[in-house]
Amino acid sequence: MFPRSTIAVRTLPTLPPWLAHTLRAQRGPVPWSAVVRGALAAGPLLLTAVLVGHTSLGVVAAIAAMLAGINDRPGSRRTAVRRLGAPALAGAAGVLVGTYAGDHAGAVVLTLVLTVLGLLAGGMSAIGPVASGGGTQLLVAAAIGAGMPLPDSGWARALAFLAGAGWLIVLRLALPTPGAPAGDFRFDGERAAVAAVYEAVASLLDAAGTEHATARRAALTAALDQAQDALAGPRLRRYASSAAERRLHAQYAAALPLAEAATALAWAGEPLDGRAAEGPRRLAAAVRESAATGPLPAPARSAPALRALDDALLQAAHAFDQDGGSDLHTRRRSARDLLRTAFGAGGREYGLRVALCFGASAAIAQALHHSHWYGQHTHWYWLPATAVFLVKPDLGPLVSRVLCRAAGTVLGALLFAGFAAVLPHPQGLVALVAVCGALIPVSTRHFAAQTAVVTLLVLSLVMVVGEPQASVGRIGETLLACALVLIVGHLPMPGERGGHVRARLASAAGAAHAYLEHVLDGPDGSGDRAARWTLRRDAYRALSEARAAIALSAAELPALARHTEGTDEVAALLERLVDTVTAAAVHLDDTGRLDHRHSDRLTELLGELAVHRERVGLPTGVTGLAVAV
């Protein structure tokens, strides 16, 4: 099994999790490709619209390009079509509904419409990252459509919104990536993702028998998840559309038995000779350079897992010369599963909080809009649009989101006040929009930085469309939205708190159960291994999603974090169970039977999970399989 890591004694006081998360920023190289796309998106769209006399539609298109830019992350091109396109479609629908509701409904009916949209979008956001992006854009666009005073019809605004996001998608598909092989940049994202899997396999083999093995196995899971997503994008035809793509599919499929063997070797806890990791590293280089593998060093065949590793290397070398791929990368979820997630415990809690925040902020904003205090400002939609970003738990813990949003808005508004005083109108503002578009891909590393850049961009668009400079109002409405979301975030809701975390954990337990049952009861043979590798991927991916949800919940304020205490222990048990099942599967392939080490460990883990079954809703079958072991 994986060795337990030692606990270092800290001599300095540590920051509380909620504050540490607020100060933490992502690291990595500057995504220059995304920076170029951002510079060519919102600014040029707005400039074109100004030149042809349709400034208001250019503002809508620039907003859509900005929202798409926030979702423009590294990955394959065709995955980006879904990641950017699906939220854009939801945003266009939001613009359409919001515009017609704002034009034809009174304040009360409009608030009810926005509240219902919040309920639907919140539940939808629990499905996954793409659905969450769609829910965000649906609500933000609905608020803008209802509140932004533009002369255009709802259909014209919706088409402008689609055009803005579509332009960024065109840039994403058409522009080559710096450093990509000459003349072939179509699959650079897929190629990098598959190469990262082989590198992660090599790193796990290097870490076998050390305290770093658990972290390296988690890194391998993340690499496999990214490769799975990269290869799952839309295709020109039902099957892979070119020999290069089919080869990448085959190379990904060949990495699955390597990952399985490496996990089994790390579970055994014995150090390996450096020769074992050399083969996967050469395979990674071959994928990255789209070249032949050359001779691969064979590891010793002294144990079942080492024999499995050697066999997997031979199969991978053969696969690298083939054009035939498979669909092992495809993660299939039925419409029923998606609806169960959206309307399950996690989706209901999510939806209720989003609906309450969005509806209440819209009602307060409209009341202030008609009051003397609000003055002549007409941008009441800022308050509900701000609340949407603040209430989204997938953007970070609640207090972290609030602190970062407040700090970023103040900084962005103050910077804009200075720029607005010296820049020529509208040329200087259009240039500022282009600069902000280029900065968005870098600013997404920290929510406060992203908020500052978005504030600059949005205030520029507001002035271009003819509204007065509104930095002070923007700060005030953001602070009001922060207070509202903090209150709603701590209100009791129907059902048990932490429903999203428990739903993710129960899903992971179900996937682990399916994997365990297949290994113990399924027939042996290579024809069955494809199904086993798919089940293994599902189990590890579900565990990764549960871990992410648990980490976010643990970084909340103590009043909220206490509702999910102990879930990290259950996730760790499930991870050890899946690791053990993987090692047992490799041993069964070689010997046809379980040894006492595997069966005893499985029985022990299943017994520990039985203690937690009622608390987190684990399927009964997970603990019931102890008898089968």
GIGI-V396602 format. One record per residue. N is the residue number from 0. RES is the residue in one letter. SS is DSSP state (helix for helix, strand for strand, loop for the rest). OMEGA is omega as a letter, one per 20 degrees, with the letter a starting at -180 (* if undefined). Layout:
n = <N & N>
res = <RES & RES>
ss = <SS & SS>
omega = <OMEGA & OMEGA>
This chain:
n = <0 & 1 & 2 & 3 & 4 & 5 & 6 & 7 & 8 & 9 & 10 & 11 & 12 & 13 & 14 & 15 & 16 & 17 & 18 & 19 & 20 & 21 & 22 & 23 & 24 & 25 & 26 & 27 & 28 & 29 & 30 & 31 & 32 & 33 & 34 & 35 & 36 & 37 & 38 & 39 & 40 & 41 & 42 & 43 & 44 & 45 & 46 & 47 & 48 & 49 & 50 & 51 & 52 & 53 & 54 & 55 & 56 & 57 & 58 & 59 & 60 & 61 & 62 & 63 & 64 & 65 & 66 & 67 & 68 & 69 & 70 & 71 & 72 & 73 & 74 & 75 & 76 & 77 & 78 & 79 & 80 & 81 & 82 & 83 & 84 & 85 & 86 & 87 & 88 & 89 & 90 & 91 & 92 & 93 & 94 & 95 & 96 & 97 & 98 & 99 & 100 & 101 & 102 & 103 & 104 & 105 & 106 & 107 & 108 & 109 & 110 & 111 & 112 & 113 & 114 & 115 & 116 & 117 & 118 & 119 & 120 & 121 & 122 & 123 & 124 & 125 & 126 & 127 & 128 & 129 & 130 & 131 & 132 & 133 & 134 & 135 & 136 & 137 & 138 & 139 & 140 & 141 & 142 & 143 & 144 & 145 & 146 & 147 & 148 & 149 & 150 & 151 & 152 & 153 & 154 & 155 & 156 & 157 & 158 & 159 & 160 & 161 & 162 & 163 & 164 & 165 & 166 & 167 & 168 & 169 & 170 & 171 & 172 & 173 & 174 & 175 & 176 & 177 & 178 & 179 & 180 & 181 & 182 & 183 & 184 & 185 & 186 & 187 & 188 & 189 & 190 & 191 & 192 & 193 & 194 & 195 & 196 & 197 & 198 & 199 & 200 & 201 & 202 & 203 & 204 & 205 & 206 & 207 & 208 & 209 & 210 & 211 & 212 & 213 & 214 & 215 & 216 & 217 & 218 & 219 & 220 & 221 & 222 & 223 & 224 & 225 & 226 & 227 & 228 & 229 & 230 & 231 & 232 & 233 & 234 & 235 & 236 & 237 & 238 & 239 & 240 & 241 & 242 & 243 & 244 & 245 & 246 & 247 & 248 & 249 & 250 & 251 & 252 & 253 & 254 & 255 & 256 & 257 & 258 & 259 & 260 & 261 & 262 & 263 & 264 & 265 & 266 & 267 & 268 & 269 & 270 & 271 & 272 & 273 & 274 & 275 & 276 & 277 & 278 & 279 & 280 & 281 & 282 & 283 & 284 & 285 & 286 & 287 & 288 & 289 & 290 & 291 & 292 & 293 & 294 & 295 & 296 & 297 & 298 & 299 & 300 & 301 & 302 & 303 & 304 & 305 & 306 & 307 & 308 & 309 & 310 & 311 & 312 & 313 & 314 & 315 & 316 & 317 & 318 & 319 & 320 & 321 & 322 & 323 & 324 & 325 & 326 & 327 & 328 & 329 & 330 & 331 & 332 & 333 & 334 & 335 & 336 & 337 & 338 & 339 & 340 & 341 & 342 & 343 & 344 & 345 & 346 & 347 & 348 & 349 & 350 & 351 & 352 & 353 & 354 & 355 & 356 & 357 & 358 & 359 & 360 & 361 & 362 & 363 & 364 & 365 & 366 & 367 & 368 & 369 & 370 & 371 & 372 & 373 & 374 & 375 & 376 & 377 & 378 & 379 & 380 & 381 & 382 & 383 & 384 & 385 & 386 & 387 & 388 & 389 & 390 & 391 & 392 & 393 & 394 & 395 & 396 & 397 & 398 & 399 & 400 & 401 & 402 & 403 & 404 & 405 & 406 & 407 & 408 & 409 & 410 & 411 & 412 & 413 & 414 & 415 & 416 & 417 & 418 & 419 & 420 & 421 & 422 & 423 & 424 & 425 & 426 & 427 & 428 & 429 & 430 & 431 & 432 & 433 & 434 & 435 & 436 & 437 & 438 & 439 & 440 & 441 & 442 & 443 & 444 & 445 & 446 & 447 & 448 & 449 & 450 & 451 & 452 & 453 & 454 & 455 & 456 & 457 & 458 & 459 & 460 & 461 & 462 & 463 & 464 & 465 & 466 & 467 & 468 & 469 & 470 & 471 & 472 & 473 & 474 & 475 & 476 & 477 & 478 & 479 & 480 & 481 & 482 & 483 & 484 & 485 & 486 & 487 & 488 & 489 & 490 & 491 & 492 & 493 & 494 & 495 & 496 & 497 & 498 & 499 & 500 & 501 & 502 & 503 & 504 & 505 & 506 & 507 & 508 & 509 & 510 & 511 & 512 & 513 & 514 & 515 & 516 & 517 & 518 & 519 & 520 & 521 & 522 & 523 & 524 & 525 & 526 & 527 & 528 & 529 & 530 & 531 & 532 & 533 & 534 & 535 & 536 & 537 & 538 & 539 & 540 & 541 & 542 & 543 & 544 & 545 & 546 & 547 & 548 & 549 & 550 & 551 & 552 & 553 & 554 & 555 & 556 & 557 & 558 & 559 & 560 & 561 & 562 & 563 & 564 & 565 & 566 & 567 & 568 & 569 & 570 & 571 & 572 & 573 & 574 & 575 & 576 & 577 & 578 & 579 & 580 & 581 & 582 & 583 & 584 & 585 & 586 & 587 & 588 & 589 & 590 & 591 & 592 & 593 & 594 & 595 & 596 & 597 & 598 & 599 & 600 & 601 & 602 & 603 & 604 & 605 & 606 & 607 & 608 & 609 & 610 & 611 & 612 & 613 & 614 & 615 & 616 & 617 & 618 & 619 & 620 & 621 & 622 & 623 & 624 & 625 & 626 & 627 & 628>
res = <M & F & P & R & S & T & I & A & V & R & T & L & P & T & L & P & P & W & L & A & H & T & L & R & A & Q & R & G & P & V & P & W & S & A & V & V & R & G & A & L & A & A & G & P & L & L & L & T & A & V & L & V & G & H & T & S & L & G & V & V & A & A & I & A & A & M & L & A & G & I & N & D & R & P & G & S & R & R & T & A & V & R & R & L & G & A & P & A & L & A & G & A & A & G & V & L & V & G & T & Y & A & G & D & H & A & G & A & V & V & L & T & L & V & L & T & V & L & G & L & L & A & G & G & M & S & A & I & G & P & V & A & S & G & G & G & T & Q & L & L & V & A & A & A & I & G & A & G & M & P & L & P & D & S & G & W & A & R & A & L & A & F & L & A & G & A & G & W & L & I & V & L & R & L & A & L & P & T & P & G & A & P & A & G & D & F & R & F & D & G & E & R & A & A & V & A & A & V & Y & E & A & V & A & S & L & L & D & A & A & G & T & E & H & A & T & A & R & R & A & A & L & T & A & A & L & D & Q & A & Q & D & A & L & A & G & P & R & L & R & R & Y & A & S & S & A & A & E & R & R & L & H & A & Q & Y & A & A & A & L & P & L & A & E & A & A & T & A & L & A & W & A & G & E & P & L & D & G & R & A & A & E & G & P & R & R & L & A & A & A & V & R & E & S & A & A & T & G & P & L & P & A & P & A & R & S & A & P & A & L & R & A & L & D & D & A & L & L & Q & A & A & H & A & F & D & Q & D & G & G & S & D & L & H & T & R & R & R & S & A & R & D & L & L & R & T & A & F & G & A & G & G & R & E & Y & G & L & R & V & A & L & C & F & G & A & S & A & A & I & A & Q & A & L & H & H & S & H & W & Y & G & Q & H & T & H & W & Y & W & L & P & A & T & A & V & F & L & V & K & P & D & L & G & P & L & V & S & R & V & L & C & R & A & A & G & T & V & L & G & A & L & L & F & A & G & F & A & A & V & L & P & H & P & Q & G & L & V & A & L & V & A & V & C & G & A & L & I & P & V & S & T & R & H & F & A & A & Q & T & A & V & V & T & L & L & V & L & S & L & V & M & V & V & G & E & P & Q & A & S & V & G & R & I & G & E & T & L & L & A & C & A & L & V & L & I & V & G & H & L & P & M & P & G & E & R & G & G & H & V & R & A & R & L & A & S & A & A & G & A & A & H & A & Y & L & E & H & V & L & D & G & P & D & G & S & G & D & R & A & A & R & W & T & L & R & R & D & A & Y & R & A & L & S & E & A & R & A & A & I & A & L & S & A & A & E & L & P & A & L & A & R & H & T & E & G & T & D & E & V & A & A & L & L & E & R & L & V & D & T & V & T & A & A & A & V & H & L & D & D & T & G & R & L & D & H & R & H & S & D & R & L & T & E & L & L & G & E & L & A & V & H & R & E & R & V & G & L & P & T & G & V & T & G & L & A & V & A & V>
ss = <loop & loop & loop & loop & loop & loop & loop & loop & loop & loop & loop & loop & loop & loop & loop & loop & helix & helix & helix & helix & helix & helix & helix & loop & loop & loop & loop & loop & loop & loop & loop & helix & helix & helix & helix & helix & helix & helix & helix & loop & loop & helix & helix & helix & helix & helix & helix & helix & helix & helix & helix & helix & loop & loop & helix & helix & helix & helix & helix & helix & helix & helix & helix & helix & helix & helix & helix & helix & helix & helix & loop & loop & loop & loop & loop & loop & helix & helix & helix & helix & helix & helix & helix & helix & helix & helix & helix & helix & helix & helix & helix & helix & helix & helix & helix & helix & helix & helix & helix & helix & helix & helix & helix & helix & loop & loop & helix & helix & helix & helix & helix & helix & helix & helix & helix & helix & helix & helix & helix & helix & helix & helix & helix & helix & helix & loop & loop & loop & helix & helix & helix & helix & helix & helix & helix & helix & helix & helix & helix & helix & helix & helix & helix & helix & helix & helix & helix & loop & loop & loop & loop & loop & loop & helix & helix & helix & helix & helix & helix & helix & helix & helix & helix & helix & helix & helix & helix & helix & helix & helix & helix & helix & helix & helix & loop & loop & loop & loop & loop & loop & loop & loop & loop & loop & loop & loop & loop & helix & helix & helix & helix & helix & helix & helix & helix & helix & helix & helix & helix & helix & helix & helix & helix & helix & helix & helix & helix & loop & loop & loop & loop & loop & helix & helix & helix & helix & helix & helix & helix & helix & helix & helix & helix & helix & helix & helix & helix & helix & helix & helix & loop & loop & loop & loop & loop & loop & loop & loop & loop & loop & loop & loop & helix & helix & helix & helix & helix & helix & helix & helix & helix & helix & helix & helix & helix & helix & helix & helix & helix & helix & helix & helix & helix & helix & helix & helix & helix & helix & loop & loop & loop & loop & loop & loop & helix & helix & helix & helix & helix & helix & helix & helix & helix & helix & helix & helix & helix & helix & helix & loop & loop & loop & loop & loop & loop & loop & loop & loop & loop & loop & loop & loop & loop & helix & helix & helix & helix & helix & helix & helix & helix & helix & helix & helix & helix & helix & helix & helix & helix & loop & loop & loop & loop & loop & loop & loop & loop & loop & loop & loop & loop & loop & loop & loop & helix & helix & helix & helix & helix & helix & helix & helix & helix & loop & helix & helix & helix & helix & helix & helix & helix & helix & helix & helix & helix & helix & helix & helix & helix & helix & helix & helix & helix & helix & helix & helix & helix & helix & helix & loop & loop & loop & loop & loop & loop & loop & loop & loop & loop & loop & helix & helix & helix & helix & helix & helix & helix & helix & helix & helix & helix & loop & helix & helix & helix & loop & loop & helix & helix & helix & helix & helix & helix & helix & helix & helix & helix & helix & helix & helix & helix & helix & helix & helix & helix & helix & helix & helix & helix & helix & helix & helix & loop & loop & loop & loop & helix & helix & helix & helix & helix & helix & helix & helix & helix & helix & helix & helix & helix & helix & helix & helix & helix & loop & loop & loop & helix & helix & helix & helix & helix & helix & helix & helix & helix & helix & helix & helix & helix & helix & helix & helix & helix & helix & loop & loop & loop & loop & loop & loop & helix & helix & helix & helix & helix & helix & helix & helix & helix & helix & helix & helix & helix & helix & helix & helix & helix & helix & helix & helix & loop & loop & loop & loop & loop & loop & loop & loop & helix & helix & helix & helix & helix & helix & helix & helix & helix & helix & helix & helix & helix & helix & helix & helix & helix & helix & helix & helix & helix & helix & helix & loop & loop & loop & loop & helix & helix & helix & helix & helix & helix & helix & helix & helix & helix & helix & helix & helix & helix & helix & helix & helix & helix & helix & helix & helix & helix & helix & helix & helix & helix & helix & helix & helix & loop & loop & loop & helix & helix & helix & helix & helix & helix & helix & loop & loop & helix & helix & helix & helix & helix & helix & helix & helix & helix & helix & helix & helix & helix & helix & helix & helix & helix & helix & helix & helix & helix & helix & helix & helix & helix & loop & loop & loop & loop & helix & helix & helix & helix & helix & helix & helix & helix & helix & helix & helix & helix & helix & helix & helix & helix & helix & helix & helix & helix & helix & loop & loop & loop & helix & helix & helix & helix & helix & loop & loop & loop & loop & loop>
omega = <r & r & r & r & r & a & a & r & a & r & r & r & a & r & r & a & a & r & r & r & a & a & a & r & r & r & r & r & r & r & a & r & r & r & r & r & r & r & a & a & a & a & r & r & a & r & r & a & r & a & a & r & r & a & a & r & r & r & r & r & r & r & r & r & r & r & r & r & r & r & a & a & r & a & a & a & a & r & r & r & r & a & r & a & a & r & r & r & r & r & r & r & r & r & a & a & a & a & a & r & r & a & a & a & r & a & a & a & r & r & r & r & a & r & r & r & r & r & a & a & r & r & r & a & r & a & a & a & a & r & r & r & r & r & r & a & r & a & r & a & r & r & r & r & a & a & a & a & r & a & a & r & r & a & r & r & a & r & r & r & r & r & r & r & a & r & r & r & r & r & a & a & a & a & r & r & r & r & r & r & a & r & a & r & a & a & a & r & r & a & r & a & r & r & r & r & a & r & r & r & r & r & r & r & r & a & a & a & r & a & a & a & a & r & r & r & r & r & r & r & r & r & r & r & a & r & r & r & a & a & a & a & r & a & r & r & a & r & a & a & r & r & r & r & r & r & r & r & r & r & r & r & r & r & a & r & r & r & r & r & r & r & r & r & r & r & a & r & a & r & a & r & a & r & a & a & a & a & r & r & r & r & r & r & r & r & a & a & a & a & r & a & a & a & a & r & a & r & r & a & a & a & a & a & r & r & r & r & r & r & a & r & r & r & r & r & r & a & a & r & a & r & a & r & r & r & r & a & a & r & a & r & a & r & r & r & a & r & r & r & a & a & r & a & a & r & r & r & r & a & a & a & r & a & a & r & a & r & a & a & r & r & r & a & r & r & r & a & a & a & r & a & a & r & a & a & a & a & r & a & r & a & r & r & r & a & r & r & a & a & a & a & r & r & r & r & a & a & r & r & a & a & a & a & a & a & a & r & r & a & a & a & r & r & a & r & r & r & a & a & a & a & r & a & i & a & a & r & r & r & r & r & r & r & r & r & r & a & a & a & r & a & a & r & r & a & r & r & r & r & r & a & r & r & r & a & a & r & r & r & a & r & r & a & r & r & a & r & a & a & a & r & r & r & a & a & r & r & r & r & r & a & a & a & r & r & a & a & a & r & r & r & r & a & a & r & a & a & a & r & a & r & r & a & r & r & r & r & r & r & r & r & a & r & r & a & a & a & a & a & a & r & r & r & a & r & a & a & r & r & a & a & r & r & r & r & r & a & a & a & r & r & r & r & r & r & r & r & r & a & r & r & a & a & r & r & a & a & r & a & a & a & r & r & r & a & r & r & r & r & r & r & r & r & r & r & a & r & a & r & r & r & r & r & r & r & r & r & a & a & a & r & r & r & a & a & a & a & r & a & r & r & r & a & r & r & r & r & r & a & a & a & a & a & a & r & r & r & a & a & a & a & a & a & r & r & r & r & *>
